[in-house]
Amino acid sequence: MTFLSDAVVDRLRDVAAWPALPPDRYTLVRPIGRGGMGTVYEAYDARLDRRVAVKVSNAPAAAGDLEAHLRQEAFVLARLEHPGIVPVHDAGLLDDGRLYYVMKLVVGATLADHAQTLDGEAARLAVFERVTETVAFAHAAGIVHRDLQPANVMAGSFGEVLVLDWGAARLLAATGERAGTRVGTPGFMAPEQARGDAALAGPAADVYSLGALLRWLLDDGAGGRMPKRLAAIAAKCVADDPRARYATAADLAADLARYRAGAAVTAHRETVLDRVGRWLAPYRTFILLIAAYLVMRALIAFWR
């Protein structure tokens, strides 16, 4: 009698549980992630000779909410055609009633890991602006993400920055979500989401999450304090009152662009000293060189 090792038994159990996708089209390779709604597999698309990712719901369509959420996620992704959002290629139902959809396979690291490789404010802001632009596109299409956090942002191997996991997304025109529904990630969700007012969470809720993400990137991630104008932008994002925040991610992106260009930002009321400092900032190296030259001339004159 031949005995199988625990590792082999576990592998056989996993393979037996794999979904039966259309055999003439997709061949599963390995599972690459599992969440509350579904499991994501790497697969090979024989028809188009490419590697893809396949997300399969953890329960059949009869399970109701779970299937509805996955269907909503596929619908949202298909509606949002943007470089910062993973495109959907295909969707369907398995023989066991589970929903699946096929999307681009992204190779890279989550922002939680990628941030460790980013050196300095400029590099971190460049990634953050890409996230903000993607969310602004979604807002313009009438969709809010509602779960923006480091694990839901991926940096690809060729410079892509992608916003993932749209399972909690909401169409602004949709109604009927139950009161008390709490979606989001602690530390990044807006106060209205934490209170269970998810149905009321509009673009300003995503702005709050973006502000928390900005603080995480620049304060926690880079170490050290943010400059005054940038700190004011983050503070405006995470205001408790949604009306005190930027109305949409596009407004936030505009203020960030002003900050990076060295211009005044709407989130910060400048003093005269602030304004002078901002005007002189681009010439700081030149001013320091002149100051050093003058000090040296003064020392030489003194010794003479």
For each residue, the residues with C-beta under 8 A, 3 or more apart:
1:
2:
3:
4: 8 9 12
5: 8 9
6: 9 10
7: 10 11
8: 4 5 11 12
9: 4 5 6 12 13
10: 6 7 13 14
11: 7 8 14 15
12: 4 8 9 15 16
13: 9 10 16 17
14: 10 11 17 18 31
15: 11 12 18
16: 12 13
17: 13 14
18: 14 15 28 31 41
19: 28 41 54 56 94 96 98 100
20: 23 94 95 96
21: 25 26 27 28 43 54 94 100
22: 25 26 92
23: 20 26 27
24: 46 47
25: 21 22 45 46 47
26: 21 22 23 43 44 45 46 52 54 102
27: 21 23 43 44 46
28: 18 19 21 41 42 43 54
29: 41 42 43 44 51
30: 41 42
31: 14 18 34 39 40 41 42
32: 40 41 42 53
33: 39 40
34: 31 38 39 40
35: 38 39 40 165 167
36: 58
37: 57 58 66 69 70 73 167
38: 34 35 55 56 57 58 70
39: 31 33 34 35 55 56 58
40: 31 32 33 34 35 53 54 55 56
41: 18 19 28 29 30 31 32 53 54 55 56
42: 28 29 30 31 32 51 52 53 54 105
43: 21 26 27 28 29 51 52 53 54 102
44: 26 27 29 50 51 52
45: 25 26 48 49 50 51 52 89 102
46: 24 25 26 27 49
47: 24 25
48: 45
49: 45 46
50: 44 45
51: 29 42 43 44 45 105
52: 26 42 43 44 45 89 102 103 104 105
53: 32 40 41 42 43 86 102 103 104 105 106
54: 19 21 26 28 40 41 42 43 100 101 102 103
55: 38 39 40 41 70 73 74 100 101 103
56: 19 38 39 40 41 94 98 99 100
57: 37 38 60 61 63 66 67 70 98 99 100
58: 36 37 38 39 66 98
59: 62 63 66 67 98
60: 57 63 67 96 97 98
61: 57 67 93 97 98 99
62: 59 67 97
63: 57 59 60 66 67
64: 67 68
65: 68 69
66: 37 57 58 59 63 69 70
67: 57 59 60 61 62 63 64 70 71 98 99
68: 64 65 71 72
69: 37 65 66 72 73 167 168
70: 37 38 55 57 66 67 73 74 99 101 167
71: 67 68 74 75 99
72: 68 69 75 76 167 169
73: 37 55 69 70 76 77 101 165 166 167 169
74: 55 70 71 77 78 88 91 99 101
75: 71 72 78 79
76: 72 73 79 80 143 166 169 171
77: 73 74 80 85 86 87 88 101 103 166
78: 74 75 88 91
79: 75 76 141 143
80: 76 77 85 137 138 141 143 166
81: 85 87
82: 85 134 137 138
83: 134 160
84: 130 131 133 134 137 160 161 162 163
85: 77 80 81 82 134 137 138 162 163 166
86: 53 77 103 104 106 162 164
87: 77 81 103 104
88: 74 77 78 91 101 102 103
89: 45 52 102 103 104
90: 101 102
91: 74 78 88 99 100 101 102
92: 22 99 100 101
93: 61 97 98 99 100
94: 19 20 21 56 97 98 99 100
95: 20
96: 19 20 60
97: 60 61 62 93 94
98: 19 56 57 58 59 60 61 67 93 94
99: 56 57 61 67 70 71 74 91 92 93 94
100: 19 21 54 55 56 57 91 92 93 94
101: 54 55 70 73 74 77 88 90 91 92
102: 26 43 45 52 53 54 88 89 90 91
103: 52 53 54 55 77 86 87 88 89
104: 52 53 86 87 89
105: 42 51 52 53
106: 53 86 154 156 160 162
107: 156 157
108: 114 154 155 156 157 160 162
109: 113 114 154 155
110: 113 114 150 151 152 153 154 155
111: 114 115 127 131 150 151 153 154 155 217
112: 115 150 151
113: 109 110 116
114: 108 109 110 111 117 118 127 154 155
115: 111 112 118 124 127 150 217 221
116: 113
117: 114
118: 114 115 123 124 127 221 222
119: 123
120: 123 124 222
121: 124 125 218 222 227 230
122: 125 126
123: 118 119 120 126 127
124: 115 118 120 121 127 128 217 218 221 222
125: 121 122 128 129 218 256 260
126: 122 123 129 130
127: 111 114 115 118 123 124 130 131 155 161 217
128: 124 125 131 132 210 213 214 217 256
129: 125 126 132 133 253 256 257 260
130: 84 126 127 133 134 161
131: 84 111 127 128 134 135 148 153 161 163 210 213
132: 128 129 135 136 210 249 252 253 256
133: 84 129 130 136 137 249 253
134: 82 83 84 85 130 131 137 138 161 162 163
135: 131 132 138 139 145 148 163 206 210 249
136: 132 133 139 140 248 249 250 252 253
137: 80 82 84 85 133 134 140 141
138: 80 82 85 134 135 141 143 144 145 163 169 206 249
139: 135 136 142 143 144 203 206 248 249 250
140: 136 137 248 250
141: 79 80 137 138
142: 139 171 172 173
143: 76 79 80 138 139 166 169 170 171 172
144: 138 139 169 170 172 201 202 203 205 206
145: 135 138 148 152 163 166 168 169 206 209
146: 168 169 170 183 184 189 193 198 201 205 206 209
147: 152 165 167 168 183 184 185 188 189 209
148: 131 135 145 152 153 163 188 206 209 210 213
149: 152 153 185 187 188 209 212 213
150: 110 111 112 115 153 213 216
151: 110 111 112 165 185
152: 110 145 147 148 149 163 164 165
153: 110 111 131 148 149 150 161 162 163 164 213
154: 106 108 109 110 111 114 160 161 162 164
155: 108 109 110 111 114 127 159 160 161 162
156: 106 107 108 159 160 161 162
157: 107 108 160
158:
159: 155 156
160: 83 84 106 108 154 155 156 157
161: 84 127 130 131 134 153 154 155 156
162: 84 85 86 106 108 134 153 154 155 156
163: 84 85 131 134 135 138 145 148 152 153 166
164: 86 152 153 154
165: 35 73 147 151 152 168
166: 73 76 77 80 85 143 145 163 169
167: 35 37 69 70 72 73 147
168: 69 145 146 147 165 183 184
169: 72 73 76 138 143 144 145 146 166
170: 143 144 146 174 177 198 199 201
171: 76 142 143 174
172: 142 143 144 202 203
173: 142
174: 170 171 177
175: 199
176:
177: 170 174 181 198 199
178: 181 199
179: 196 197 199
180: 196
181: 177 178 196 198 199
182: 193 194 196 198
183: 146 147 168 189 193 198 201
184: 146 147 168 188 189 190 193 194 198 205 209
185: 147 149 151 188 189
186: 189 194
187: 149 212
188: 147 148 149 184 185 209 212 213 216
189: 146 147 183 184 185 186 193 194 205 208 209
190: 184 193 194 201 204 205 208 209 242
191: 194 195 208 240
192: 195 197 198 200 201 205 242
193: 146 182 183 184 189 190 196 197 198 201 205
194: 182 184 186 189 190 191
195: 191 192
196: 179 180 181 182 193
197: 179 192 193 200 201
198: 146 170 177 181 182 183 184 192 193 201
199: 170 175 177 178 179 181
200: 192 197
201: 144 146 170 183 190 192 193 197 198 204 205
202: 144 172 205 242
203: 139 144 172 206 207 247 248 249
204: 190 201 207 208 242 243 245 246 247 248
205: 144 146 184 189 190 192 193 201 202 208 209 242
206: 135 138 139 144 145 146 148 203 209 210 249
207: 203 204 210 211 237 245 246 247 248 249 251 252
208: 189 190 191 204 205 211 212 237 238 239 242 245
209: 145 146 147 148 149 184 188 189 190 205 206 212 213
210: 128 131 132 135 148 206 207 213 214 237 249 252
211: 207 208 214 215 233 234 235 236 237 238 245 252
212: 149 187 188 208 209 215 216 237 238
213: 128 131 148 149 150 153 188 209 210 216 217
214: 128 210 211 217 218 230 233 234 237
215: 211 212 218 219 220 226 234 238
216: 150 188 212 213 219 220 221
217: 111 115 124 127 128 213 214 220 221 222
218: 121 124 125 214 215 221 222 226 230 234
219: 215 216 222 224 225 226
220: 215 216 217 223
221: 115 118 124 216 217 218
222: 118 120 121 124 217 218 219
223: 220
224: 219
225: 219 231
226: 215 218 219 230 231 234
227: 121 230 231
228: 231 232 268 274
229: 232 233 259 264 265 267 268 278
230: 121 214 218 226 227 233 234 259
231: 225 226 227 228 234 235
232: 228 229 235 236 265 267 268
233: 211 214 229 230 236 237 252 255 256 259 265 267 268
234: 211 214 215 218 226 230 231 237 238
235: 211 231 232 238 239 267
236: 211 232 233 239 244 245 246 267
237: 207 208 210 211 212 214 233 234 245 246 252
238: 208 211 212 215 234 235 245
239: 208 235 236 242 244 245
240: 191 244
241: 244 245
242: 190 192 202 204 205 208 239 245
243: 204
244: 236 239 240 241
245: 204 207 208 211 236 237 238 239 241 242
246: 204 207 236 237 249 251 252 255
247: 203 204 207 251
248: 136 139 140 203 204 207 251 252
249: 132 133 135 136 138 139 203 206 207 210 246 252 253
250: 136 139 140 253 254
251: 207 246 247 248 254 255
252: 132 136 207 210 211 233 237 246 248 249 255 256
253: 129 132 133 136 249 250 256 257
254: 250 251 257 258
255: 233 246 251 252 258 259 265 266 267
256: 125 128 129 132 233 252 253 259 260
257: 129 253 254 260 261
258: 254 255 261 263 264 265 266
259: 229 230 233 255 256 262 263 265
260: 125 129 256 257
261: 257 258
262: 259 278 281 282
263: 258 259
264: 229 258 268 270 275 278
265: 229 232 233 255 258 259 268
266: 255 258
267: 229 232 233 235 236 255
268: 228 229 232 233 264 265 274
269:
270: 264 274 275 278
271: 274 275
272: 275 276
273: 276 277
274: 228 268 270 271 277 278
275: 264 270 271 272 278 279
276: 272 273 279 280
277: 273 274 280 281
278: 229 262 264 270 274 275 281
279: 275 276
280: 276 277 283 284 287
281: 262 277 278 284
282: 262
283: 280 286 287
284: 280 281 287 288
285: 288 289
286: 283 289 290
287: 280 283 284 290 291
288: 284 285 291 292
289: 285 286 292 293
290: 286 287 293 294
291: 287 288 294 295
292: 288 289 295 296
293: 289 290 296 297
294: 290 291 297 298
295: 291 292 298 299
296: 292 293 299 300
297: 293 294 300 301
298: 294 295 301 302
299: 295 296 302 303
300: 296 297 303 304
301: 297 298 304
302: 298 299
303: 299 300
304: 300 301
